[in-house]
Amino acid sequence: MTSPNTSKDKALIFLTAICCAAPFLYICYLVNKYAVNVPFWDDWAQIPMINHFLDGNLELSELWAQHNEHRPLIFRTARPCSDLGS
């Protein structure tokens, strides 16, 4: 009867782990190399509001303004505060 933890079994487990981790690590590398930190889609609409907030000219009407079929007051209130921290 052979031991279940032979060096051949350990090498096979190690090789399997490397093969499983390789695609994830490659994607992480690609994201790190090619990702661009710019606003995406609807985020561009928030830039004037953030500028008004930073200038001290932000009004309640901007926070309450309609966006599509809803009024995202809480998001628009929290967004400039979170942007200050980043």
N, CA and C atoms as a LAMMPS dump frame, in Angstrom:
ITEM: TIMESTEP
0
ITEM: NUMBER OF ATOMS
258
ITEM: BOX BOUNDS ff ff ff
-5.0000000000000000e+02 5.0000000000000000e+02
-5.0000000000000000e+02 5.0000000000000000e+02
-5.0000000000000000e+02 5.0000000000000000e+02
ITEM: ATOMS id mol type element x y z
1 1 1 N 0.838 -1.172 0
2 1 2 C 0 0 0
3 1 3 C 0.888 1.243 0
4 2 1 N 0.572 2.201 -0.879
5 2 2 C 1.403 3.398 -0.985
6 2 3 C 0.796 4.543 -0.183
7 3 1 N 1.629 5.45 0.184
8 3 2 C 1.196 6.628 0.942
9 3 3 C 0.45 7.582 0.003
10 4 1 N -0.659 8.172 0.472
11 4 2 C -1.432 9.065 -0.404
12 4 3 C -0.726 10.396 -0.652
13 5 1 N 0.262 10.728 0.135
14 5 2 C 0.952 12.018 -0.011
15 5 3 C 2.36 11.839 -0.556
16 6 1 N 2.462 11.197 -1.68
17 6 2 C 3.774 11.03 -2.283
18 6 3 C 4.182 12.335 -2.96
19 7 1 N 5.429 12.434 -3.281
20 7 2 C 5.92 13.653 -3.92
21 7 3 C 5.294 13.849 -5.303
22 8 1 N 4.95 12.748 -5.964
23 8 2 C 4.297 12.851 -7.272
24 8 3 C 2.892 13.448 -7.116
25 9 1 N 2.174 13.038 -6.073
26 9 2 C 0.841 13.591 -5.822
27 9 3 C 0.925 15.074 -5.46
28 10 1 N 1.91 15.448 -4.667
29 10 2 C 2.075 16.859 -4.286
30 10 3 C 2.4 17.71 -5.504
31 11 1 N 3.233 17.185 -6.388
32 11 2 C 3.58 17.918 -7.606
33 11 3 C 2.358 18.086 -8.499
34 12 1 N 1.521 17.057 -8.587
35 12 2 C 0.314 17.132 -9.393
36 12 3 C -0.66 18.156 -8.812
37 13 1 N -0.811 18.18 -7.5
38 13 2 C -1.683 19.16 -6.849
39 13 3 C -1.153 20.578 -7.085
40 14 1 N 0.146 20.755 -6.966
41 14 2 C 0.76 22.061 -7.191
42 14 3 C 0.556 22.519 -8.636
43 15 1 N 0.764 21.62 -9.587
44 15 2 C 0.585 21.94 -10.999
45 15 3 C -0.874 22.285 -11.302
46 16 1 N -1.799 21.575 -10.702
47 16 2 C -3.221 21.865 -10.882
48 16 3 C -3.56 23.243 -10.33
49 17 1 N -3.029 23.562 -9.16
50 17 2 C -3.291 24.876 -8.561
51 17 3 C -2.73 25.995 -9.431
52 18 1 N -1.547 25.791 -9.991
53 18 2 C -0.94 26.796 -10.877
54 18 3 C -1.797 26.977 -12.13
55 19 1 N -2.266 25.873 -12.702
56 19 2 C -3.091 25.957 -13.91
57 19 3 C -4.437 26.626 -13.638
58 20 1 N -4.973 26.436 -12.453
59 20 2 C -6.244 27.078 -12.104
60 20 3 C -6.054 28.567 -11.817
61 21 1 N -4.947 28.949 -11.24
62 21 2 C -4.7 30.335 -10.881
63 21 3 C -4.195 31.162 -12.06
64 22 1 N -3.619 30.547 -13.054
65 22 2 C -3.018 31.282 -14.172
66 22 3 C -4.012 32.185 -14.914
67 23 1 N -5.22 31.723 -15.286
68 23 2 C -6.148 32.631 -15.985
69 23 3 C -6.544 33.839 -15.126
70 24 1 N -6.792 33.607 -13.853
71 24 2 C -7.148 34.707 -12.952
72 24 3 C -6.007 35.713 -12.847
73 25 1 N -4.793 35.234 -12.683
74 25 2 C -3.651 36.129 -12.575
75 25 3 C -3.404 36.88 -13.88
76 26 1 N -3.645 36.232 -15.003
77 26 2 C -3.477 36.894 -16.297
78 26 3 C -4.506 38.009 -16.471
79 27 1 N -5.747 37.759 -16.082
80 27 2 C -6.781 38.792 -16.168
81 27 3 C -6.449 39.953 -15.235
82 28 1 N -5.974 39.656 -14.041
83 28 2 C -5.552 40.725 -13.126
84 28 3 C -4.438 41.56 -13.747
85 29 1 N -3.51 40.915 -14.4
86 29 2 C -2.431 41.63 -15.082
87 29 3 C -2.987 42.529 -16.178
88 30 1 N -3.906 42.012 -16.998
89 30 2 C -4.477 42.809 -18.08
90 30 3 C -5.253 44.007 -17.55
91 31 1 N -6.03 43.809 -16.506
92 31 2 C -6.781 44.917 -15.918
93 31 3 C -5.825 45.962 -15.372
94 32 1 N -4.787 45.525 -14.697
95 32 2 C -3.812 46.46 -14.133
96 32 3 C -3.09 47.242 -15.229
97 33 1 N -2.822 46.599 -16.347
98 33 2 C -2.064 47.254 -17.413
99 33 3 C -2.928 48.163 -18.277
100 34 1 N -4.146 47.741 -18.619
101 34 2 C -4.938 48.448 -19.614
102 34 3 C -6.157 49.193 -19.065
103 35 1 N -6.49 49.045 -17.805
104 35 2 C -7.671 49.716 -17.261
105 35 3 C -7.446 51.225 -17.211
106 36 1 N -8.507 51.966 -17.457
107 36 2 C -8.447 53.42 -17.451
108 36 3 C -9.485 53.921 -16.446
109 37 1 N -9.072 54.82 -15.593
110 37 2 C -9.953 55.33 -14.553
111 37 3 C -10.637 56.605 -15.039
112 38 1 N -11.68 56.425 -15.845
113 38 2 C -12.483 57.545 -16.323
114 38 3 C -13.945 57.256 -16.033
115 39 1 N -14.761 58.296 -15.952
116 39 2 C -16.193 58.05 -15.749
117 39 3 C -16.776 57.222 -16.89
118 40 1 N -17.763 56.424 -16.56
119 40 2 C -18.376 55.511 -17.522
120 40 3 C -19.867 55.803 -17.619
121 41 1 N -20.375 55.936 -18.799
122 41 2 C -21.773 56.066 -19.13
123 41 3 C -22.446 57.204 -18.374
124 42 1 N -23.319 56.918 -17.41
125 42 2 C -24.054 57.965 -16.689
126 42 3 C -23.183 58.746 -15.716
127 43 1 N -21.989 58.261 -15.429
128 43 2 C -21.115 58.976 -14.502
129 43 3 C -20.737 60.351 -15.034
130 44 1 N -20.725 60.528 -16.349
131 44 2 C -20.387 61.831 -16.924
132 44 3 C -21.399 62.89 -16.515
133 45 1 N -22.645 62.495 -16.274
134 45 2 C -23.679 63.456 -15.874
135 45 3 C -23.45 63.973 -14.459
136 46 1 N -22.665 63.28 -13.671
137 46 2 C -22.423 63.689 -12.279
138 46 3 C -21.31 64.735 -12.163
139 47 1 N -20.505 64.897 -13.185
140 47 2 C -19.352 65.795 -13.093
141 47 3 C -19.749 67.245 -12.827
142 48 1 N -20.738 67.819 -13.534
143 48 2 C -21.111 69.205 -13.211
144 48 3 C -21.612 69.36 -11.776
145 49 1 N -22.36 68.366 -11.282
146 49 2 C -22.852 68.435 -9.907
147 49 3 C -21.694 68.406 -8.909
148 50 1 N -20.709 67.567 -9.168
149 50 2 C -19.555 67.486 -8.266
150 50 3 C -18.762 68.786 -8.31
151 51 1 N -18.621 69.384 -9.51
152 51 2 C -17.938 70.671 -9.612
153 51 3 C -18.678 71.757 -8.844
154 52 1 N -20.011 71.765 -8.933
155 52 2 C -20.792 72.746 -8.171
156 52 3 C -20.629 72.519 -6.669
157 53 1 N -20.562 71.262 -6.273
158 53 2 C -20.353 70.95 -4.853
159 53 3 C -18.998 71.472 -4.381
160 54 1 N -17.967 71.226 -5.172
161 54 2 C -16.626 71.665 -4.79
162 54 3 C -16.492 73.187 -4.802
163 55 1 N -17.241 73.863 -5.691
164 55 2 C -17.225 75.328 -5.74
165 55 3 C -18.113 75.965 -4.68
166 56 1 N -18.964 75.155 -4.032
167 56 2 C -19.878 75.677 -3.021
168 56 3 C -21.16 76.231 -3.605
169 57 1 N -21.472 75.881 -4.856
170 57 2 C -22.669 76.391 -5.539
171 57 3 C -23.75 75.331 -5.726
172 58 1 N -23.669 74.234 -5.038
173 58 2 C -24.636 73.148 -5.214
174 58 3 C -25.966 73.533 -4.588
175 59 1 N -27.032 73.393 -5.349
176 59 2 C -28.364 73.749 -4.876
177 59 3 C -29.215 72.498 -4.72
178 60 1 N -30.25 72.618 -3.898
179 60 2 C -31.152 71.488 -3.666
180 60 3 C -31.837 71.064 -4.958
181 61 1 N -32.098 71.989 -5.853
182 61 2 C -32.757 71.645 -7.121
183 61 3 C -31.9 70.687 -7.956
184 62 1 N -30.566 70.808 -7.859
185 62 2 C -29.694 69.867 -8.576
186 62 3 C -29.777 68.473 -7.973
187 63 1 N -29.864 68.406 -6.651
188 63 2 C -29.972 67.105 -5.986
189 63 3 C -31.324 66.454 -6.257
190 64 1 N -32.376 67.265 -6.403
191 64 2 C -33.732 66.757 -6.567
192 64 3 C -34.112 66.562 -8.037
193 65 1 N -33.276 66.956 -8.971
194 65 2 C -33.599 66.877 -10.397
195 65 3 C -33.888 65.443 -10.817
196 66 1 N -34.803 65.319 -11.755
197 66 2 C -35.218 64.004 -12.233
198 66 3 C -34.154 63.397 -13.134
199 67 1 N -33.964 62.081 -12.981
200 67 2 C -33.057 61.314 -13.838
201 67 3 C -33.842 60.12 -14.359
202 68 1 N -34.107 60.103 -15.648
203 68 2 C -34.99 59.102 -16.267
204 68 3 C -36.345 59.142 -15.57
205 69 1 N -36.753 58.088 -14.892
206 69 2 C -38.068 58.065 -14.256
207 69 3 C -38.008 58.208 -12.738
208 70 1 N -36.882 58.588 -12.187
209 70 2 C -36.797 58.676 -10.729
210 70 3 C -35.938 59.874 -10.326
211 71 1 N -35.924 60.133 -9.024
212 71 2 C -35.157 61.238 -8.471
213 71 3 C -34.185 60.665 -7.438
214 72 1 N -32.933 60.46 -7.817
215 72 2 C -31.963 59.804 -6.918
216 72 3 C -31.352 60.765 -5.891
217 73 1 N -32.175 61.287 -5.01
218 73 2 C -31.723 62.274 -4.026
219 73 3 C -30.646 61.721 -3.102
220 74 1 N -30.835 60.533 -2.57
221 74 2 C -29.868 59.97 -1.616
222 74 3 C -28.534 59.701 -2.309
223 75 1 N -28.567 59.145 -3.506
224 75 2 C -27.328 58.904 -4.244
225 75 3 C -26.611 60.211 -4.542
226 76 1 N -27.354 61.21 -4.985
227 76 2 C -26.732 62.488 -5.325
228 76 3 C -26.215 63.219 -4.095
229 77 1 N -26.768 62.925 -2.951
230 77 2 C -26.263 63.521 -1.713
231 77 3 C -24.999 62.792 -1.255
232 78 1 N -24.985 61.486 -1.387
233 78 2 C -23.846 60.695 -0.926
234 78 3 C -22.671 60.751 -1.893
235 79 1 N -22.928 60.914 -3.17
236 79 2 C -21.863 60.869 -4.178
237 79 3 C -20.781 61.926 -3.953
238 80 1 N -21.111 63.207 -3.788
239 80 2 C -20.041 64.176 -3.585
240 80 3 C -19.256 63.935 -2.29
241 81 1 N -19.935 63.452 -1.262
242 81 2 C -19.249 63.158 -0.008
243 81 3 C -18.254 62.01 -0.176
244 82 1 N -18.644 61.001 -0.94
245 82 2 C -17.72 59.879 -1.163
246 82 3 C -16.578 60.294 -2.083
247 83 1 N -16.842 61.22 -3.001
248 83 2 C -15.775 61.683 -3.892
249 83 3 C -14.728 62.501 -3.146
250 84 1 N -15.111 63.14 -2.081
251 84 2 C -14.132 63.894 -1.288
252 84 3 C -13.119 62.963 -0.656
253 85 1 N -13.55 61.761 -0.281
254 85 2 C -12.655 60.813 0.355
255 85 3 C -11.734 60.077 -0.589
256 86 1 N -12.038 60.142 -1.876
257 86 2 C -11.199 59.387 -2.81
258 86 3 C -10.281 60.275 -3.61
